[in-house]
């Protein structure tokens, strides 16, 4: 029956209240809150389903709890359901985005049991009473404005909030979004690599073409053949010119060895 320092409202909601005299005062049905400062002051129990009487307990009266019961010490305050319905509360309040779009409901909150300060809220997309519904963590810094029955938040959707508890459907949707993102990243990377490979092949092809042209133009064997041909022809022409002079040939046609 030890009391933890911090609790969720759902940890005590619907638990039976038992006083120091061993009397069962019925289940906890609602929190007693002070929304302007995000604080819980106590809780309300319903001792009978046939009467409208309600019992209000302070938070500091809690002396212990387990999975089924909340143990309190001291007297309670008696009230009625109509009066308590006028008490301000943020439980089941509508959650709106910064654009005014309704996103869901306040389903739960996490608080310190010693002073009642609320640290964060848990929001649900659908009815929080449906088993297995998802919960997103809404910090106080995300709340822009609060009115009776509604909260305006600085978010566009629940995807802007960290998820606290995911349903099977939400887990599937989250994994599907993750797989889609990974597939898109893989596709973009493969496309970039393919484009890079094609560019490299084009540059290598252009470089090889330039090298082939330079090799042909500057082939030393080709240059040597041309130079040697000119030299041999010139030497042959000189030898024939000398022989012609010895024989007394003076006509230009006689000096041409190819005629």
C-alpha positions in Angstrom: 0.0 0.0 0.0 3.0 2.3 -0.5 2.2 5.5 -2.3 4.3 6.5 -5.3 5.5 10.0 -5.7 3.8 10.4 -9.1 0.6 8.8 -10.5 -1.7 8.7 -13.5 -5.3 9.6 -12.9 -6.2 6.3 -14.3 -4.3 4.6 -11.5 -7.0 5.7 -9.0 -9.9 6.2 -11.3 -12.7 3.5 -10.7 -10.8 2.2 -7.7 -12.9 1.8 -4.5 -12.3 4.3 -1.7 -11.9 2.7 1.7 -11.6 4.9 4.9 -9.7 4.1 8.1 -12.9 2.6 9.6 -13.0 0.0 6.8 -16.1 1.5 5.1 -16.3 1.2 1.4 -17.2 4.7 -0.1 -17.6 3.5 -3.7 -15.5 4.0 -6.8 -13.6 7.2 -7.8 -15.6 8.7 -10.6 -14.0 12.1 -11.3 -11.0 14.2 -10.3 -11.3 17.5 -8.4 -9.2 19.9 -10.5 -8.1 23.5 -10.7 -7.4 23.8 -14.4 -6.0 27.4 -14.5 -2.8 26.2 -12.8 -2.9 22.6 -14.0 -3.4 21.0 -10.6 -5.5 18.3 -9.1 -6.9 19.0 -5.6 -8.6 15.7 -4.9 -11.1 13.3 -6.2 -14.8 12.4 -6.1 -16.3 9.1 -5.1 -19.9 7.7 -5.6 -21.0 5.7 -2.5 -24.3 4.5 -4.1 -25.7 4.1 -7.6 -29.2 4.9 -6.4 -28.5 8.3 -4.8 -27.1 11.5 -6.3 -24.9 12.0 -3.2 -21.2 12.3 -3.9 -18.2 12.4 -1.6 -15.2 14.8 -2.1 -11.8 13.9 -0.8 -8.6 15.9 -0.6 -5.5 14.6 -2.3 -3.5 14.7 1.0 -6.0 12.3 2.5 -4.6 9.4 0.5 -2.6 7.1 2.7 -2.2 4.2 0.5 -3.4 2.4 -2.6 -3.3 -0.8 -4.5 -4.7 -2.0 -7.8 -8.3 -2.1 -6.6 -8.6 0.4 -3.6 -7.6 3.8 -2.4 -7.1 4.1 1.3 -8.0 7.5 2.9 -7.9 9.0 6.3 -10.3 11.6 7.7 -13.8 12.8 6.9 -15.0 13.7 3.4 -17.2 16.5 2.1 -20.7 15.7 1.0 -22.1 17.2 -2.2 -24.4 16.3 -5.1 -23.9 15.4 -8.7 -25.5 18.6 -10.1 -23.2 20.8 -8.1 -20.0 18.8 -8.9 -20.8 18.9 -12.6 -20.3 22.6 -12.5 -16.7 22.1 -11.2 -14.1 22.9 -13.9 -12.2 20.0 -15.3 -10.1 19.2 -18.3 -10.8 15.5 -18.5 -12.7 14.6 -21.7 -12.1 18.2 -23.0 -11.7 18.6 -26.8 -8.2 19.1 -28.1 -7.8 21.6 -31.0 -4.9 22.3 -33.2 -3.4 25.7 -33.9 -5.7 25.9 -36.9 -8.8 25.2 -34.9 -9.2 21.6 -36.1 -10.5 19.1 -33.5 -7.9 16.3 -32.9 -9.2 14.3 -29.9 -9.9 14.3 -26.2 -8.0 14.6 -22.9 -8.0 11.1 -21.6 -5.6 11.1 -18.6 -2.8 13.1 -16.9 0.3 12.5 -14.9 0.6 14.3 -11.5 2.6 14.6 -8.3 0.7 13.2 -5.4 2.2 15.4 -2.8 1.2 18.8 -4.3 -1.1 17.8 -7.1 0.9 19.5 -9.9 0.1 18.1 -13.3 3.2 17.4 -15.4 1.6 16.4 -18.7 -1.7 15.2 -20.2 -2.4 12.2 -22.3 -4.7 12.7 -25.3 -6.7 10.2 -27.3 -7.9 10.4 -30.9 -11.1 8.7 -30.2 -13.2 7.8 -27.1 -10.7 7.1 -24.3 -13.1 4.5 -22.8 -12.6 2.2 -25.8 -10.0 -0.5 -24.8 -6.7 -0.3 -26.6 -6.9 3.3 -27.8 -3.7 5.2 -28.4 -2.3 7.9 -26.1 -0.1 10.9 -27.0 1.8 12.9 -24.5 0.8 16.6 -24.4 3.2 18.8 -22.4 2.0 22.0 -20.8 4.2 24.1 -23.0 2.1 23.0 -26.1 -1.1 24.4 -24.6 -1.9 27.8 -26.0 -5.3 28.4 -24.4 -7.8 26.5 -22.3 -11.6 27.0 -21.9 -14.2 24.9 -20.2 -14.4 21.8 -22.3 -11.7 22.7 -24.8 -7.9 23.1 -25.1 -6.1 24.8 -27.9 -2.6 23.5 -28.6 0.4 24.6 -30.7 0.4 21.5 -32.9 -0.9 20.6 -36.3 -1.7 16.9 -35.6 -1.0 14.2 -33.0 2.0 13.2 -35.1 3.7 16.3 -33.6 3.5 14.7 -30.2 5.4 11.7 -28.7 3.2 8.6 -28.5 2.9 7.2 -25.0 0.8 4.1 -25.7 0.1 2.8 -29.2 -2.8 0.6 -30.3 -2.2 -2.1 -32.9 -3.7 0.1 -35.6 -1.4 3.0 -34.7 1.6 0.7 -34.5 0.8 -0.6 -38.0 0.3 2.9 -39.4 3.5 4.1 -37.7 5.5 1.2 -39.2 3.9 1.8 -42.6 5.0 5.4 -42.6 8.5 4.4 -41.5 8.7 1.8 -44.2 7.5 4.3 -46.8 10.1 6.8 -45.7 12.9 4.2 -45.8 11.8 3.0 -49.3 11.8 6.6 -50.6 15.3 7.2 -49.1 16.5 4.0 -50.7 15.0 5.0 -54.1 16.6 8.5 -54.0 20.0 7.0 -53.0 19.8 4.4 -55.8 18.8 7.1 -58.3 21.7 9.4 -57.2 24.2 6.5 -57.5 22.9 5.6 -60.9 23.2 9.2 -62.2 26.7 9.5 -60.7 27.7 6.2 -62.4 26.4 7.4 -65.7 28.2 10.7 -65.4 31.5 8.9 -64.6 31.1 6.6 -67.6 30.5 9.6 -69.9 33.5 11.4 -68.5 35.7 8.3 -68.9 34.4 7.9 -72.5 35.2 11.5 -73.4 38.7 11.2 -71.8 39.4 8.0 -73.8 38.3 9.7 -77.0 40.7 12.6 -76.4 43.6 10.3 -75.6 43.0 8.2 -78.8 43.0 11.4 -81.0 46.2 12.6 -79.3 47.9 9.3 -79.9 47.1 9.3 -83.6 48.3 12.9 -84.0 51.5 12.4 -82.1 52.4 8.8 -83.1 56.2 8.9 -83.3 56.4 6.0 -85.8 54.2 8.0 -88.2 56.3 11.1 -87.9 59.5 9.1 -88.3 58.2 7.5 -91.4 57.3 10.8 -93.0 60.6 12.3 -92.0 62.6 9.4 -93.3 60.7 9.4 -96.5 61.6 13.0 -97.2 65.2 12.4 -96.4 65.5 9.3 -98.6 63.8 11.1 -101.5 66.0 14.1 -101.2 69.2 12.0 -101.1 68.1 10.0 -104.1 67.4 13.2 -106.0 70.8 14.5 -105.2 72.5 11.3 -106.3 70.7 11.4 -109.6 71.4 15.1 -110.1 75.1 14.4 -109.7 75.0 11.5 -112.2 73.1 13.7 -114.7 75.7 16.4 -114.5 78.5 13.9 -115.1 76.6 12.7 -118.3 76.0 16.3 -119.4 72.3 16.4 -118.9 71.0 20.0 -118.4 67.3 19.8 -119.2 65.0 19.9 -116.1 63.1 16.9 -117.3 66.3 15.0 -117.5 66.9 15.8 -113.8 63.6 14.3 -112.7 64.1 10.7 -111.9 60.4 9.9 -112.2 60.1 10.9 -115.9 
